[in-house]
């Protein structure tokens, strides 16, 4: 039997404000609660999660750049960097790791500038619009992809 998959969960800028920041858009679930829901979902999937949140593009790029040494996949909400960061896009692509992009809100039902993801073309999939459940759905899909590739 193979070792459990180890997955890096990356939360982008301003996600530390979840629960209080624009709850009509992002909901009332805090980042800690999102991580707890993910941990609960990970247990029956028999995967290990490490959580990382940063408001700094360079820190996110560095974390992604070293991820393949330790992880089999990335679950990421790049937040505002979804629409602006070529550096994060390039880091995801260079990592060679299956990556699922998630968003709490439906980015395609929001402002025009939010409807473009630079990350989606290098991710194996994207889930948006289901609040904290987007993360759990993304985790499930990522684990399935990792296991099918083994």
C-alpha positions as CSV (number, residue, x, y, z in Angstrom):
1,X,0.0,0.0,0.0
2,X,1.4,3.4,-0.9
3,X,2.1,6.1,1.6
4,X,-0.7,8.7,2.2
5,X,-0.5,11.6,-0.2
6,X,0.8,14.9,1.2
7,X,-1.0,18.0,-0.1
8,X,-0.1,21.6,0.2
9,X,-3.0,24.0,0.7
10,X,-2.3,27.6,-0.2
11,X,-4.5,30.5,0.8
12,X,-3.7,33.8,-1.0
13,X,-4.0,37.4,0.0
14,X,-6.7,38.6,2.4
15,X,-8.0,35.2,3.1
16,X,-7.0,35.6,6.8
17,X,-9.9,38.0,6.9
18,X,-12.5,35.4,6.1
19,X,-15.6,35.5,8.3
20,X,-15.5,39.3,8.6
21,X,-14.6,40.5,5.1
22,X,-17.6,41.0,2.8
23,X,-19.6,38.1,4.3
24,X,-22.3,38.5,1.6
25,X,-19.6,37.4,-1.0
26,X,-17.3,35.2,1.0
27,X,-19.5,33.9,3.7
28,X,-19.1,33.9,7.5
29,X,-16.7,30.9,7.6
30,X,-13.3,31.8,8.9
31,X,-10.0,30.6,7.5
32,X,-9.5,28.4,10.6
33,X,-12.9,26.9,9.9
34,X,-12.0,26.3,6.3
35,X,-8.8,24.5,7.4
36,X,-10.8,22.5,9.9
37,X,-13.3,21.4,7.3
38,X,-10.4,20.4,5.0
39,X,-8.8,18.4,7.8
40,X,-12.0,16.6,8.5
41,X,-12.4,15.8,4.8
42,X,-8.8,14.7,4.6
43,X,-9.1,12.0,7.3
44,X,-11.3,9.5,5.4
45,X,-9.3,10.2,2.3
46,X,-6.1,9.3,4.2
47,X,-4.2,12.3,3.1
48,X,-2.0,14.7,5.0
49,X,-2.5,18.5,4.6
50,X,-0.1,21.4,5.3
51,X,-1.6,24.9,5.3
52,X,0.0,28.1,4.1
53,X,-1.4,31.6,3.9
54,X,0.3,34.6,2.6
55,X,-0.5,38.1,1.4
56,X,2.8,38.2,-0.5
57,X,3.2,37.0,-4.0
58,X,6.9,36.2,-3.7
59,X,6.3,34.0,-0.6
60,X,3.6,32.1,-2.5
61,X,5.9,31.7,-5.5
62,X,8.7,30.4,-3.2
63,X,6.4,27.9,-1.5
64,X,5.1,26.6,-4.8
65,X,8.7,26.4,-6.1
66,X,9.8,24.1,-3.4
67,X,6.6,22.1,-3.1
68,X,7.5,19.2,-5.4
69,X,10.2,18.1,-2.9
70,X,7.6,17.4,-0.2
71,X,4.1,17.2,-1.8
72,X,2.1,15.3,-4.4
73,X,-0.4,18.1,-5.1
74,X,-1.5,21.6,-4.4
75,X,-4.9,22.9,-3.5
76,X,-4.9,26.7,-3.9
77,X,-7.0,29.7,-3.6
78,X,-4.8,32.3,-5.2
79,X,-7.4,35.0,-4.3
80,X,-6.7,38.3,-6.1
81,X,-3.5,36.9,-7.6
82,X,-5.7,34.6,-9.7
83,X,-6.2,37.5,-12.1
84,X,-2.8,39.2,-12.0
85,X,0.1,36.9,-11.2
86,X,2.1,35.5,-14.0
87,X,4.7,34.6,-11.4
88,X,2.3,32.3,-9.5
89,X,1.1,30.8,-12.8
90,X,4.6,30.0,-13.9
91,X,5.5,28.6,-10.5
92,X,2.5,26.2,-10.6
93,X,3.4,25.1,-14.1
94,X,7.1,24.6,-13.2
95,X,6.2,22.6,-10.1
96,X,4.8,19.8,-12.2
97,X,2.4,19.1,-9.4
98,X,-1.3,18.6,-10.0
99,X,-3.0,21.7,-8.8
100,X,-6.6,22.5,-8.2
101,X,-7.7,26.2,-8.1
102,X,-10.5,27.0,-5.7
103,X,-12.6,30.0,-5.0
104,X,-15.3,30.7,-2.4
105,X,-17.3,32.9,-4.7
106,X,-18.3,32.3,-8.3
107,X,-15.6,34.4,-10.0
108,X,-17.5,34.3,-13.3
109,X,-20.6,36.0,-11.7
110,X,-18.5,38.9,-10.4
111,X,-16.8,41.9,-11.9
112,X,-15.4,41.5,-15.4
113,X,-11.7,41.6,-14.2
114,X,-12.3,38.7,-11.8
115,X,-13.6,36.4,-14.6
116,X,-10.1,35.8,-16.0
117,X,-7.8,33.3,-14.2
118,X,-4.2,33.1,-15.1
119,X,-3.9,30.0,-13.0
120,X,-6.7,27.9,-14.6
121,X,-4.7,27.0,-17.8
122,X,-2.0,25.3,-15.7
123,X,-4.3,23.7,-13.1
124,X,-5.9,20.3,-13.5
125,X,-9.2,22.0,-12.6
126,X,-11.0,24.8,-10.9
127,X,-14.0,24.9,-8.5
128,X,-15.7,28.1,-7.5
129,X,-18.9,29.4,-6.1
130,X,-19.6,26.9,-3.3
131,X,-18.1,28.7,-0.3
132,X,-15.9,26.6,1.9
133,X,-17.3,23.5,0.2
134,X,-15.2,24.6,-2.9
135,X,-12.1,23.6,-1.0
136,X,-13.5,20.2,0.0
137,X,-14.7,19.5,-3.5
138,X,-11.3,20.5,-4.8
139,X,-9.5,18.3,-2.3
140,X,-11.6,15.3,-3.3
141,X,-10.9,15.9,-7.0
142,X,-7.2,16.4,-6.4
143,X,-6.8,13.2,-4.3
144,X,-8.7,11.2,-7.0
145,X,-6.3,12.6,-9.6
146,X,-3.2,11.8,-7.5
147,X,-4.4,8.3,-6.8
148,X,-5.2,7.6,-10.4
149,X,-1.7,8.7,-11.5
150,X,0.1,6.4,-9.0
